[in-house]
């Protein structure tokens, strides 16, 4: 896909950026680079007490703040212009031993008017033409939706979850404290009839910090049992599979997002003991989950394939089956499946870095993936960090149109 230079259309939007450095020389060099990249305002100064507290900086650190114009003739073009700007700013910070923090998107006039000019090192001349940007034309391809496994009632869902709980824990007295409300009919009376209410409370109960996709190690067995139970509706089984995948890869996401900061500050971004416990607990249950492959709808199978990337020995089972999932060529789904295949066969790769190539292909569809793929993190780590969200975008029941871009 060849990039073409689009005529700049002034959107009146801008992004503001914050870069952090240990030394003045690095900050000023970075500021010069941002000015050369066309940022409208650039300032470099010692971080004040408020900034240090907000960004967790040691005393004496410097900050560079800038405002960059966002141009484009469509919302999509402006989105990818923002992504490209973020990638460039992150790269500048990284090159000079720093890291980015904060940042925002908003009305350009408001940002320019409210910009703190202390330490100003560059201001674009008034009336300077807006830059053009090379943007690849979008590639739109219809993508078929998945079958959703059929309809069900809220009562079906509740009964199935309770049955799994009874099988694992016995009667109400044996339930862990976080789900002891499951057998209390009164608690359901206060909820609406929407399944999302029940699922939200259930996912919050089994999480480590109230986040629906951050399961604690003690709850992995229960969630895995729900994900493998044929009486739990297929759409909700997919939700539990997704929660297992996100929980098992949360450390990868943290490592990627915090790598620049950790490097600059000498901190650790490695997997914590709790994160490792969750990952190992999920990995231990992947083989049993894969045994339910034939009973799953295609959306569930894609999630199972993603979970299988955590267990390399499952490649022989999943590989041939993965190829049977519906994924038209030149679609986001096809590239996500390609990435899963590369991760499954990573240790067998003797002909180049297939994970890196597959990650680059996926990055043309997804801005967050493009931003993280531009980091110095290990390619497998980046792929696993993004896998949950990439797969979740593909497991809805509706037909959508993929739009691809290259930075």
PyMOL commands that set and color helices and strands:
alter all, ss='L'
color gray80, all
select helices_A, chain A and resi 24-36+49-55+75-95+108-114+154-169+172-174+177-183+185-189+195-205+217-227+234-248+250-265+273-290+293-295+298-308+312-322+332-344+346-348+354-363+367-373+379-392
alter helices_A, ss='H'
color red, helices_A
select strands_A, chain A and resi 3-6+10-21+41-46+62-71+99-107+120-123+133-136+139-143+400-404
alter strands_A, ss='S'
color yellow, strands_A
deselect
rebuild
show_as cartoon
